[in-house]
Amino acid sequence: LWPGRVIDYKSVRGADVRRGAERLATIGWRGRSRNMYGEDPPTFSLNRGVRRVTVLARYRSGHIAAASVPVGRGRVTVVGPHPEAPASWSSTFAGPRRWDPNPWIDVERTAMS
């Protein structure tokens, strides 16, 4: 349904995720930096001529982390990291980043609008 390609993010030039193991990824979500759970996340490209795309989030590298496009009479929304993840998922890794599980409501609103 996605009008483009789904690509393994860690394989793209400039990716800050270099392994498939779960970790916190810093995502620019609608202009705000947020830490989200990511486990082998994808990035997304769009076919030429696709219009009316709403990019919700980008990885540090600038690649698309979440986006939504109209398809037929509906809409397809794709998300690479896991904004729906509960805070308990963050206990699987150590690091200085603070957990921020709040952007999931943004995905729901965009997907349904």
C-alpha positions as semicolon CSV with decimal commas, in nm:
position;residue;x (nm);y (nm);z (nm)
1;L;0,000;0,000;0,000
2;W;0,292;0,239;0,058
3;P;0,368;0,427;-0,266
4;G;0,744;0,385;-0,241
5;R;1,004;0,164;-0,079
6;V;1,056;0,046;0,277
7;I;1,431;0,042;0,348
8;D;1,638;-0,096;0,635
9;Y;1,740;0,229;0,804
10;K;2,074;0,105;0,933
11;S;2,180;0,038;0,572
12;V;2,136;0,398;0,450
13;R;2,411;0,658;0,435
14;G;2,422;0,871;0,749
15;A;2,213;0,636;0,965
16;D;2,272;0,674;1,338
17;V;2,129;0,326;1,404
18;R;2,397;0,074;1,316
19;R;2,262;-0,251;1,456
20;G;1,926;-0,425;1,479
21;A;1,924;-0,454;1,858
22;E;1,666;-0,250;2,040
23;R;1,767;0,099;2,148
24;L;1,640;0,451;2,194
25;A;1,656;0,659;1,878
26;T;1,638;1,037;1,870
27;I;1,366;1,135;1,623
28;G;1,264;1,480;1,500
29;W;0,888;1,440;1,547
30;R;0,698;1,734;1,395
31;G;0,988;1,966;1,473
32;R;1,047;1,842;1,827
33;S;1,330;1,611;1,927
34;R;1,197;1,297;2,097
35;N;1,352;0,973;2,214
36;M;1,167;0,665;2,093
37;Y;1,213;0,293;2,108
38;G;1,356;0,157;1,786
39;E;1,433;-0,203;1,700
40;D;1,579;-0,248;1,352
41;P;1,366;0,043;1,224
42;P;1,289;0,108;0,858
43;T;1,295;0,433;0,665
44;F;1,068;0,513;0,375
45;S;1,114;0,656;0,027
46;L;0,839;0,783;-0,201
47;N;0,785;0,710;-0,569
48;R;0,812;1,009;-0,800
49;G;0,493;1,204;-0,839
50;V;0,350;1,117;-0,496
51;R;0,175;1,426;-0,364
52;R;0,020;1,535;-0,041
53;V;0,263;1,345;0,179
54;T;0,270;1,445;0,545
55;V;0,610;1,375;0,698
56;L;0,556;1,330;1,070
57;A;0,911;1,246;1,170
58;R;1,268;1,219;1,052
59;Y;1,573;1,039;1,183
60;R;1,882;1,245;1,268
61;S;2,012;1,171;0,917
62;G;1,707;1,339;0,762
63;H;1,554;1,014;0,632
64;I;1,180;0,966;0,684
65;A;1,090;0,794;1,013
66;A;0,710;0,839;0,985
67;A;0,481;0,967;0,710
68;S;0,125;0,957;0,586
69;V;-0,016;0,969;0,232
70;P;-0,365;0,950;0,086
71;V;-0,424;0,627;-0,105
72;G;-0,751;0,582;-0,290
73;R;-1,030;0,688;-0,056
74;G;-0,817;0,625;0,252
75;R;-0,478;0,697;0,398
76;V;-0,162;0,497;0,469
77;T;0,057;0,595;0,762
78;V;0,393;0,427;0,817
79;V;0,612;0,457;1,126
80;G;0,965;0,319;1,170
81;P;1,030;0,369;1,543
82;H;0,774;0,268;1,805
83;P;0,594;0,574;1,950
84;E;0,333;0,337;2,096
85;A;0,590;0,157;2,311
86;P;0,527;0,170;2,686
87;A;0,798;0,313;2,910
88;S;0,872;-0,040;3,038
89;W;1,036;-0,122;2,702
90;S;1,311;0,127;2,779
91;S;1,436;-0,088;3,067
92;T;1,604;-0,317;2,812
93;F;1,882;-0,073;2,741
94;A;2,114;0,161;2,922
95;G;2,206;0,509;2,821
96;P;2,173;0,877;2,899
97;R;1,863;0,945;2,687
98;R;1,532;1,015;2,855
99;W;1,226;0,813;2,748
100;D;0,948;1,006;2,571
101;P;0,648;0,784;2,481
102;N;0,406;1,071;2,404
103;P;0,394;1,105;2,023
104;W;0,165;0,806;1,961
105;I;-0,146;1,027;1,982
106;D;-0,001;1,229;1,692
107;V;0,016;0,913;1,476
108;E;-0,344;0,829;1,559
109;R;-0,472;1,177;1,475
110;T;-0,280;1,193;1,147
111;A;-0,381;0,843;1,036
112;M;-0,749;0,917;1,098
113;S;-0,766;1,265;0,951
